[in-house]
């Protein structure tokens, strides 16, 4: 989901893969310099600081853009509890935002986890709208 937002915002990035099965995020160097809790993703900023946790990274990158709706109103309610998609184009009204990016990341691969979205036409339609967004990037790209 971080790569999707970076792509949408037109921010160039380099993807660095860590072999978590071989403990690459548990080395003393990674724990000291990247993320003390040994988890990914990690966004390394130009000044060398690192920001961890997907949602924190999304908020950081989206700040000051139309993809971060005001924290009060509908967006604030979404942050406290996910809303239904009935009668709306995206999770926060009619505008594509980080709410959609965060939820799309796992929802669009639900079938791989054995979850059938067949009975949920509103969710399937929403997935299509997100996939049609400018600079869309699939999680598998």
N, C-alpha and C positions, 0 to 999 in steps of 0.2 A: 504494500500500500504506500510506503514511502516513495518508492520509485515511480508509482503512478502519479503522485502529487508533484514530484520533481519534474516529471515529464510534462504534466499539465501546465506548470508554472514556467516551463522553458528554462529550467535551471540545469546546466550541464553537471553531470556527476560521473563518478567512476564507481562501478560495483566491484567490491572486493568480497570474495566468498571465503568463509571460514569453515573448515571441516569440523563441525561440532561432534561428529562421531569419533573423531580422533583427538578431541579435547583442545582444539585450537583456541577456543574462547575461555579456556581454563588455565592458560599459561600465565606465569607471573607477569610477563610483559603485557598481555592483553588485559589482565585484571588491573594492573597499575595504570596503563596508559589509555585504555579504551573504555571499559565498563567494569567496575568493581564487582558487579553481580554476575559477570560472565555470560551475559545474554546478548543476543542480536535481535533486531538491527541496531546499529550505532551510526549516527551521523557525525562525521568528523568535519568540524567547521574550518574555515580558512586559517583561523588563528591557532589551530591545533586542539582546541577544546572539543570534547565529544559529548554528544547528547544521545541518551539511550531511551528506549521504550517507544514503540510505534506511535502511540497517541500523543505523547509529548512532542515527538518530532513533527507530527502533522500540525499540531497547534503552532509550533515555532515557525514552520515554513509558511503556513497560511496566514499568519498575523499580518494585518494590513492589506489583505486581498479580499475580493468578493467571495472567496471560498470559505471564509470564516465569518459566519453570520454573527450578529450581536449575541452575547451570552445571555441576555434576558429574552423573554418571549419564547418562541418556538424552539430555537436552538438550545436554550438553557433547559427546557423541558426534555429535549432529546438526550441531552447529556445525563440527565437523571434517570430517564427511562426511555427505551427505544419506542418509537411511535409506529402505528400501523400505516400502511401505504395507501389505504383507501382514499380516493379523492385528491391525491396529490401526485405531482410528477416526481418529486425527489423527497428525501427524508425530511428536509426542512423547506416545505412549501414548493415553490416552482423553480428554485435555484439549486444547481449542482454545488455541493459544498464538501468539506472534509467529512461530514457525517456520511455522505454517500461513499466516499473513498474508503473510509474505515470499515464500513459494513460490507462493501462490495468485495473486498479482498478475500474474504472467506466464503461469502454467500455464493459467489459465482462458481465455486468449485465444490458446492455442497454434495453433488452426486458422487464425487470421489470419496466422500465420507459416509456414503450410504443414505443420504437424505434426499428424498424425492420432492422436488419443488412443483411437481405436476398439479397438486391441489391448490397451489398458490399463484393464480394468474397475475395478481397485482405485483407480486415479487418478481415473477418472470418478466413482466413488462418493464419494471424498474431496471432489472439487469440489462435489458436491451437498450434502455435510454442511457444508462451509464456507459455501456460499451460503445455507444454511438457518439459519445462526447469527444470533442476536439483533443487531440494528442493522447487518446486512450492507449494504455499499455497493459497488456494482460500479465497476470502474476507469473506466468510461465515464460515470458519473454526475457 
